């Protein structure tokens, strides 16, 4: 057995991991309060806002005018 083969997951363990992950998410959904979900949403928005504000001008600077014209027609 090679060193990589011992770490490669078999399909059964991958399916088990998927079921386990789903169970964890379901448990979070059942046990977290609305206030906690709201706090998480605000946190994500506060992190995403500056990233978007920085990336949009970079995107406009990189993308040629022709592509922007095609996007505006769509």
C-alpha positions, 0 to 999 in steps of 0.5 A: 500500500502506498502512502497516498492510498492509505489516506484515500477515502473509499466511497462508503466513508465519503457517503458516511461523512456526507450523512454526518455533515448533514446531521450536524447542520440539522442539529445546528438548525434545531438548536441555534436561536433566531438571534444567533442566526441573525448575528451570523448573517450580520457578521457575514454581511460585514465581512462580505461588504468590503470584499465586494467594494474592493473587488468590483473596481478591480473587476471593472479595471480588468474586464475590457469595455467590449465584454462590459457592453455585452454584459450590459446588453444581457 
